[in-house]
Amino acid sequence: MSARARVARSEPLNELAAEEAACRRCQLYKNATQVVPGEGRAKARLMLVGEQPGDSEDVEGRPFVGPAGRLLDDALGDAGIEPGKVFITNAVKHFKFERRGKRRIHRRPDAYEIERCRWWLDLERRLIKPRVIVALGTTAARSLLGKPTTIKSVRGEPIALEGGGTLFVTVHPSSLLRMPDRAVRAAAYRTFVKDLKTAADAL
């Protein structure tokens, strides 16, 4: 569970969360426990966008509360960013998974699901009006840019977004958790923190 404090939603964000809960724009709602709307400061200058909820997020109804969320909170702290001052959300609002026995294994959203859910991310952006957005991984980058991209090709570079704001692209924190080599993982973590600092410096 993340140590990040729950921030009370503004009325517009509450209304948006209720609308998201009723979403039928794709089929992912059918198997998910619940929708997972974004959360954080209503007028945050920094927005973080991940891929989709994981198993823990699907159960709790909050973004980034599992292992990747704890790593993200640590990285934000090391980058000098207070987690409570950002808005954190996902490109896709429902958990996509396949069952293997009793376990629910994450499956990456496809292009159709990303595009159908982009509607909600765009509405979040209009309400929050962040100055800087960080895309955590290729799914988030695709949603925000409207086309496929690779992290390597744009990492660390400011990108002006249609509709306002500057985008930075980095890895998803879950990718660090999958690295078996401790030294490689530590180096990747330092680069991840550097990416977050670069985004914060652009505020």
LOMILUM-390950 format. One record per residue (C-alpha): x, y, z; residue number from 1; residue in one letter. Coordinates in steps of 0.1 Angstrom, whole numbers. Layout:
REM residues N
SITE       u       v       w   num   residu
SITE       X       Y       Z   NUM        A
...
This chain:
REM residues 203
SITE       u       v       w   num   residu
SITE       0       0       0     1        M
SITE      13      35      -9     2        S
SITE      21      59      19     3        A
SITE       7      87      -3     4        R
SITE     -21     105      15     5        A
SITE     -55     105      -1     6        R
SITE     -64     140     -13     7        V
SITE    -100     150     -12     8        A
SITE    -113     154     -47     9        R
SITE    -128     188     -59    10        S
SITE    -164     187     -70    11        E
SITE    -155     187    -107    12        P
SITE    -131     158    -102    13        L
SITE    -158     139     -81    14        N
SITE    -183     144    -110    15        E
SITE    -157     132    -135    16        L
SITE    -150     101    -114    17        A
SITE    -187      93    -113    18        A
SITE    -189      96    -151    19        E
SITE    -158      74    -154    20        E
SITE    -174      47    -132    21        A
SITE    -203      46    -157    22        A
SITE    -180      43    -187    23        C
SITE    -188      17    -214    24        R
SITE    -166      30    -241    25        R
SITE    -147      -3    -243    26        C
SITE    -151     -38    -227    27        Q
SITE    -126     -35    -199    28        L
SITE    -152     -25    -173    29        Y
SITE    -168     -59    -175    30        K
SITE    -141     -78    -157    31        N
SITE    -125     -50    -136    32        A
SITE    -136     -45     -99    33        T
SITE    -140      -8    -104    34        Q
SITE    -128      22    -122    35        V
SITE     -96      38    -110    36        V
SITE     -98      76    -115    37        P
SITE     -69      99    -111    38        G
SITE     -62     116     -77    39        E
SITE     -42     144     -63    40        G
SITE     -42     182     -61    41        R
SITE     -70     197     -82    42        A
SITE     -47     223     -97    43        K
SITE     -14     204     -96    44        A
SITE      13     219    -119    45        R
SITE      27     184    -124    46        L
SITE       7     154    -137    47        M
SITE      20     118    -139    48        L
SITE       3      94    -163    49        V
SITE       8      57    -160    50        G
SITE      -5      28    -182    51        E
SITE     -34      13    -163    52        Q
SITE     -44       1    -128    53        P
SITE     -28     -31    -115    54        G
SITE     -43     -57     -93    55        D
SITE     -38     -36     -61    56        S
SITE     -52      -5     -77    57        E
SITE     -82     -24     -90    58        D
SITE     -90     -36     -55    59        V
SITE     -84      -2     -37    60        E
SITE     -97      21     -65    61        G
SITE     -67      43     -63    62        R
SITE     -38      47     -88    63        P
SITE      -2      36     -80    64        F
SITE      -8      20     -46    65        V
SITE      10     -13     -54    66        G
SITE      47     -21     -56    67        P
SITE      53       2     -86    68        A
SITE      35      30     -67    69        G
SITE      57      26     -37    70        R
SITE      88      28     -60    71        L
SITE      73      59     -77    72        L
SITE      68      76     -43    73        D
SITE     104      69     -34    74        D
SITE     116      83     -67    75        A
SITE      95     114     -63    76        L
SITE     110     120     -29    77        G
SITE     145     115     -42    78        D
SITE     137     140     -70    79        A
SITE     126     166     -45    80        G
SITE      89     163     -55    81        I
SITE      62     161     -29    82        E
SITE      38     133     -39    83        P
SITE       9     152     -24    84        G
SITE      15     181     -48    85        K
SITE      11     161     -80    86        V
SITE     -19     146     -99    87        F
SITE     -15     109    -106    88        I
SITE     -36      90    -131    89        T
SITE     -35      64    -158    90        N
SITE     -40      64    -196    91        A
SITE     -65      35    -192    92        V
SITE     -89      35    -162    93        K
SITE     -98      -2    -158    94        H
SITE     -75     -31    -150    95        F
SITE     -69     -54    -180    96        K
SITE     -58     -89    -170    97        F
SITE     -59    -126    -177    98        E
SITE     -65    -152    -150    99        R
SITE     -39    -179    -142   100        R
SITE     -53    -200    -115   101        G
SITE     -62    -175     -87   102        K
SITE     -38    -149    -100   103        R
SITE     -48    -119    -122   104        R
SITE     -19    -112    -146   105        I
SITE     -16     -78    -162   106        H
SITE     -22     -75    -199   107        R
SITE     -12     -44    -219   108        R
SITE     -41     -23    -232   109        P
SITE     -44     -24    -270   110        D
SITE     -45       7    -293   111        A
SITE     -84       7    -294   112        Y
SITE     -86       6    -256   113        E
SITE     -60      34    -252   114        I
SITE     -79      56    -278   115        E
SITE    -113      50    -262   116        R
SITE    -100      59    -228   117        C
SITE     -81      90    -240   118        R
SITE    -114     108    -237   119        W
SITE    -111     107    -199   120        W
SITE     -74     116    -198   121        L
SITE     -82     147    -219   122        D
SITE    -109     157    -195   123        L
SITE     -86     153    -166   124        E
SITE     -60     175    -183   125        R
SITE     -87     202    -189   126        R
SITE     -97     202    -153   127        L
SITE     -62     201    -138   128        I
SITE     -44     222    -164   129        K
SITE      -9     210    -155   130        P
SITE      21     228    -167   131        R
SITE      42     196    -171   132        V
SITE      30     160    -177   133        I
SITE      52     130    -173   134        V
SITE      43      99    -193   135        A
SITE      53      68    -175   136        L
SITE      59      42    -202   137        G
SITE      49      38    -238   138        T
SITE      11      34    -233   139        T
SITE       9      67    -215   140        A
SITE      31      83    -242   141        A
SITE       9      69    -270   142        R
SITE     -22      83    -253   143        S
SITE      -8     117    -248   144        L
SITE       9     120    -282   145        L
SITE     -19     102    -302   146        G
SITE       6      79    -319   147        K
SITE      31      51    -310   148        P
SITE      65      62    -299   149        T
SITE      96      47    -282   150        T
SITE     109      59    -249   151        I
SITE     145      59    -263   152        K
SITE     135      83    -290   153        S
SITE     120     110    -268   154        V
SITE     133     104    -233   155        R
SITE     143     136    -215   156        G
SITE     132     159    -243   157        E
SITE     104     185    -237   158        P
SITE      75     180    -260   159        I
SITE      49     207    -265   160        A
SITE      14     192    -262   161        L
SITE     -17     201    -281   162        E
SITE     -40     217    -256   163        G
SITE     -12     231    -235   164        G
SITE      16     219    -213   165        G
SITE      49     202    -218   166        T
SITE      54     165    -219   167        L
SITE      84     144    -207   168        F
SITE      85     107    -213   169        V
SITE     102      81    -191   170        T
SITE      99      45    -181   171        V
SITE      71      30    -161   172        H
SITE      83      22    -125   173        P
SITE      71     -14    -129   174        S
SITE      99     -19    -155   175        S
SITE     125     -13    -128   176        L
SITE     109     -39    -106   177        L
SITE     113     -65    -133   178        R
SITE     151     -61    -135   179        M
SITE     168     -91    -119   180        P
SITE     202     -75    -116   181        D
SITE     206     -53     -86   182        R
SITE     233     -31    -100   183        A
SITE     214     -26    -133   184        V
SITE     182     -18    -114   185        R
SITE     200       7     -92   186        A
SITE     214      25    -122   187        A
SITE     180      25    -139   188        A
SITE     164      40    -108   189        Y
SITE     189      68    -107   190        R
SITE     181      76    -143   191        T
SITE     144      75    -135   192        F
SITE     149     100    -107   193        V
SITE     169     122    -130   194        K
SITE     140     122    -155   195        D
SITE     116     133    -127   196        L
SITE     140     161    -117   197        K
SITE     142     173    -153   198        T
SITE     104     174    -154   199        A
SITE     102     193    -121   200        A
SITE     128     218    -133   201        D
SITE     105     227    -162   202        A
SITE      77     238    -138   203        L
